[in-house]
Each structure stands twice: as C-alpha cells, then as structure tokens.
C-alpha cells in the first residue's frame, strides 16, 4: 500500500494503471483498499495534494 499511496499524490497516472503496477490488479480493488485504509478515494487523496478546493482529507 505505501507505493500505491504515493502515486496518486505524485503522478497523473490513472488509478487502474497504479493498481496494476502496485499489485492490486484492478482499480476497483485499489479503491476499496484506499477507502478502508485512509477513509477516502484515491481521487480525494490526489486532490488533497493538488489543492483542489472542497476535496480535502478529514483532520479527524
């Protein structure tokens, strides 16, 4: 998960490509693991680091 967690924040790679390169197989599997581990989708996680308004990680 650490490798897969870094990529959305650092690249514009699609989630499906990140998933296959990180051993998750599918974007669906990666999205599920992201939500379970971090409480957000890969897109919300990426947007947090890109400064997209209204799509921040919760501080809770």
Secondary structure as GFF3:
##gff-version 3
##sequence-region A 1 60
A	DSSP	alpha_helix	2	10	.	.	.	ID=ss1
A	DSSP	alpha_helix	15	21	.	.	.	ID=ss2
A	DSSP	alpha_helix	27	38	.	.	.	ID=ss3
A	DSSP	alpha_helix	42	50	.	.	.	ID=ss4
###
